[in-house]
Amino acid sequence: MMRNNNLLLLLKEIMEDIKEAIRTEEEIERENSIKDKLSNPKSLEDYIKNLELLQMKLNALTDHIDQIKSKAK
């Protein structure tokens, strides 16, 4: 029984190590993706354009919500 508990603890530790390694690998992939995007100015320009478009859509949505609020009063 004691041996089984030790094996279970060891297995849990190994699984935690594997989870951490997977998380680390995902973080490295994310960092590399960001570095690639930053090293490519065209991608950065597209990113900024997308942000500007999103900002315009957000402003339009906010204005629409404000109109609905004022009509509800």
Secondary structure, 3 states (H helix, E strand, C coil): CHHHHHHHHHHHHHHHHHHHHHHHHHHHHHHHHHHHHHHCHHHHHHHHHHHHHHHHHHHHHHHHHHHHHHHHC
